[in-house]
Amino acid sequence: MTDEDIIYLLALQSVKGIGAVRGKLLLEHFGSAKAVFEAQRAEIERLEGIGKVHANAIERFSDFDQFKTELEFIHKNKIEVCAINNEHYPIKLKRAFDAPIALFYKGTDAIRNKRVVGIIGTRTNSEYGQKMCEQIIKELAPAQPLIVSGLAYGVDIIAHRAALKNNLSTIGVLAHGLDRIYPAAHQKTATEMIAKGGLLTEFKAGTNPDRENFPTRNRIVAGMCDAIVVIESAKKGGSMITAELGFSYNRDIFCVPGRVDDKRSAGCNHLIKTLKANLITSGKDIIDQLNWDETKSNSQAQRSLFNTFNNEEKNIYELLVGERQLQIDEIINQTNYSSSQVASLLLQLEMQGVVRSMPGKRYEII
């Protein structure tokens, strides 16, 4: 992205009332943030969900110079700005309806890892919680997923450190700008993570870790993952918010059960009881559920079949490879094929035994 692109993107993200949902709609329609600001007010106003008030707010916005300091900070600290309409944006998060239109990232290309697991839980973990977190991540290591958490005390930092110990990439999603680390006690781990993963946030430099930023941060953790693993959580709190968000995004939710009289496990037990989460006792349970065990896959047979696919079937197959599931509308949007064409192609792939349909008009590789 050019400096001009970044400034316009940050400006769009800052226009009062636009937010993530309207910002995404505007970028999809106009193609770039600059094009949004250069568009006629009448054209902006006609977009469903925008209207006169927000079109006026965009037209009146003029303080682009305020982002020059942020731009200097970005260049000085080698920070990547990921726009939602850019290929560098986290693949799965892009599909969340309320995904931020811009992210700030410092780290490796691990952000584009196709296998992503979020590990979350209480800030006041027990010895049991720490043991289970470390064991699960060790058992996940053969599948080489990216481990995502929030760099907080408790389960978060245990997960990040266990990932590093097992040579897995790990990303911390922050509730503040990249000009600081909160809590400061995790500075050393954060530095190690940048070399083996990274730090990610939607907040510009100078943003404090205020209370209201944490629920906002949690949707990024939930949105960018294939699965969310909850290890010790009370019935209310940030981990439950993240798990509920993940459930609403159709992510797989896994919980480690605990004693019924332990408040730190009340949230996990509740998610299992209400059928919003799968009960797990090991990392292998997650690998099995997500079909990540290469020794049990029929990928060799699928690769043989791949040679018999026509071009359209190959495009859909390649789209599904590495993804947990995709809705038929998502396949249509990403291939630009007609709905009837996609339905026919999926049927052909089902008949060949490489794709199966799931509830909610979702499809996955067998």
N, C-alpha and C positions, 0 to 999 in steps of 0.2 A: 504493500500500500504506500502511496505517496504521502508526504506531509499534508498536502491539501485534502486528500481523502480522509486522513485521520481526523483533522480538524472538523470537517463537515460531519463526520460520524459522531464525534464527541458532542458536537453542537446539537445534532438531532436527538441524541440521548438525553440532553439537558433541557430541551424545550418543555416547558411546564405542561403537564397533562398528556404528553405523548406516551411515555412508558414503553415497556417491552412489547406489548401486544400491538399497539398502533404503530410503533416503530418498525416492527417486522412487516406489517401490512404495507407501509409506505415503501420500504426497501424492495419488497417483492414486486410492487407495482412500477416504481420508477427506476429500479436497478442500482441506484447508488444514493448516498446521502446528499451529495452535491446536487444531483438531479432533483431531489425533493425540494431543496431550497430555491432552485432555479425554475421550478414549475409554476404555472399560473395558479393563483389562489383558487379559482373556480374549479380547476381540475382536481386539486387536493380535496376541496370541499365535497366534491361529488363521490369520493370514495366512501363506501359503506363503513361506518365505525369511526370516521374522522369528523366530518361536519364543520360547520362554520367557525365555532369557537377554536378548535384546534388548528384549522387552516389559518386563521388570523394569528394565532400564536407563532406558527412557523414563519409567516410573512413578516411579522414584527421583529423576529429575532435578528439581532445584528452584532451582538458582542462575541465575535469569533476570536478576538485577540486574547480573551481570557484563557484560551487553550494553548497558547504559545509556551507558557511555563511548563504545562503538562507534557508538551511535545519535547521540550528540552530534557525533562526527566526521563522520558521514554527512550530517547536516543542515548543519553548518558549511561543508563542502566541496562541497555540492550533488551528492552522489553518488547515483546511482540503484541501488536493490537490485532485481535481476531474479530472480524466483522461476520455477522451471522450469514451473510450471503457470500462468504469467502470459503474456499475449500479447506482452509486451515482451522476452521471452527470445529469444535468437537462434534462428531457425526451424530451421536444419539441425542445430545442436548439440542441440536438444531431442530429436532422434531417436536420438542416441547412447546406448547402454545404460548407460554410466557417466558421463553428463553430470552436473556438480554441480547440486545442487538450488537453490543461490543464487549469484549473481554480483554483484560490485560494479563499477559502471561510471561513468566520468566522461567526458562528451563529448556528441556530437551524436546525432541519430537515425540516423546512418550504420550503427549496429549492426544495423539492420533492413533493410539493403540486400539485395536478392534475388540479386545476383551477388557472390560472395565468392571471392577467390583468396588462398591462403596462399603467401608467398614465404619460403623457408628455405634455410639453407646454413651453411657453415663460418664460424667467427669469424675465421679468418686467410685471407681471400680473396686471390686473385691479381688482377692488373690485368684479366685476361680475365674473371674472375668478376664484377668490378664492372661492366665494360663490358656483359656479357650481361644482368645484372640491370637496369641502367638502360635498355638497349635494349628488353627484354621489357616492362617497365612502360610505357614510352613507346608501344609498339605496342598494348598493352592499353587505353590511354586512351580510344579511341573507344567501347569497350563499357562504360565507366564502372563497373568493378567496385570493390568495397571491397577494399583490400589489407591483409592481416593478417600480422603477424610477431611476433617476441618481444622487440624493442627491444634485442637483444644487439649486441655488436661484430660486425663483418663484414657478411655478407649481409643480416642483419636490418635494421640501421640504414641500409644503402644502399637497401634496399627502401622503408622508410618515407620517407626523404628524396626518393627518386625519385618516389614517389606524390605527395608534397606539391608537388614541382616541376611535375608534370603535372596538377595540380589534381584529384587523386583523393583520396577519403577513405581514411584508413588508421588501423587500430587496433593497438595494441601489447598483447599478452597477457602479463601479468606473473607472476613466480614469487614475489611478495611482496605486501604490503599497499600501498594507495594513498597511504600517508603518506610515501613515499619514491620516488625514481627510481634504478634500478640498471641499468647503471652511471651514476654521477652525471654523467659527461661528456655524457650524452644528455639532460640536463634541458631544454635549449633546444628540441631537436627534439620532446620529449614535450609541452612547452607548446604548440607549434604544432599538434601532432596533436590535442590536446583541442579546438581550434577547428575542426578539419577531420577529425573522426573521433573518436578517444578512446583511453582506457586501460581495460583490462578485467582482472579477477582474481577468483579464488574465495577469496583469502586476506584475512582481516580486517586492519585497521591494526595495526601492531606486528610483523607477521610478517616475519622476515628472509629474504633470498634464499638460503636454504640449498640445498645440492646436491640433496636429495631432492625439492625443490619443482619442479625444472625438468622432469623427465619427467611429473609430474602436470599441469603447465602445458601441456605439448605436446599432450595429448589435447584440450584446448580449441581450440587452433589447428587441429588436424586435423578436429575435429568440426564447427566452424562454417563450413567452407569447401566450395565446390563442387569445388575443385581445389587440389592442393598442387603447387607448383613447387620443385624442388630444384636449387640452383645451387651446385656445388662442395660435396662432402661426403665425408669419410673413410668407410670401411666400417662404422665404429662411431661412435656419438655421438648427440646430441640430434636432429639432422636425420633420421637414419635411423629413430630411434624414432617421430618424427612421421610420416614417410612410411609406415612399417609400420602405424601406427594409422589413418592415412587410408585405406590399402588395406583394412584390416579393416572400416572404416565404409562401404566401397563408394564412396569418393571417387575422382575421377580424379587420377592421379599423373603428373606430367610432370618429366622430367629433362633438363638440359643436359649433353650428353656432353663428355668431356674426354680427354686423352691417357691411354693405358693405363698409362703409367709414372708418372702424377701421382697421388700419394696423396690429394690434395684432390678428385679426381674418381672415386676408386675406388668410393665409395658410389653415385654416380649411374650409373656404368657397370654396377654390379652390379644395380641395380634395373631397368635397361633389359634387361640380359641375361636376367634371371629373369622377364621379362614382367610385372613389377609396375608398370612405368612406361612411358609413351610418350616416345619421343625427340623433343625439340623443338629448333629452332634460332631461333625467333622467337616473339613474342607472338601473331602471326597464327595460328600453329599451334594455340595454345590457343583462340582465338576460333573457329576452324573446328571443332575437336573438340567444343566446348561448344555449337555452333550459335548463337553470339552475333552473327553477322554479319547485321544487320538487312536489308542490301541483298540477301541471298541467301535470306531466309526467305520462307515462304509465308503470313505472318501475315495479309495482306490477304484471301487466300482463306479462311483459317480464320475470320476475323471475319465473313465472309459466311455461312459455314456455321453460325456461332454462332447466327444468327437462326433456324435451323431446328432447333436442339437443344431437347429437352424440358427441364424444370427439373432433373431428376436428372443428365442428360448435361451440362448447363451447370455444375452444381456440381462434377462431377469434372474437367471441362475447366479451370475456374478454379483448381482445386486444383493441377493439373499445370503451369499457366502459371507461369513463373519458376522452376520446380524443374528440376534436372537429371534426376532419375528418382525414382519412388516405387514401393515394393513394394506389392503388392495388399493386404497386411495393413495397411499404413500408410493406404491409401485407405479401407479399411473402418473403421479406428479414427477417422479424421478426418471421415467422412461419417455414421457410424452406420447405414449401409445394411447389409443382410445380405450375406454372402459371395456368394451366388448372384445377388443383384441387382447387385452391383458387377461380377461377371464378365460378366453380360449387358450392362451399360452400356458396359464397356470394349470388348466385342466390337462393339457398335454404332458406337462411336467409331473403332475400327480400320477397320471397313467403310467409314466415311465419309472415311478417309484423313487423320485429324488426330492419331491416337495410334498408337504402335507398341509391341509387346511386346518385352522384352529378356530375356536370361538371368537366372535367379533370380527369376522372376515379377515383374519390374520393368517399369514403363511410363513413357513419355515422350512429350511433344509432338513431332510431326514438324516 
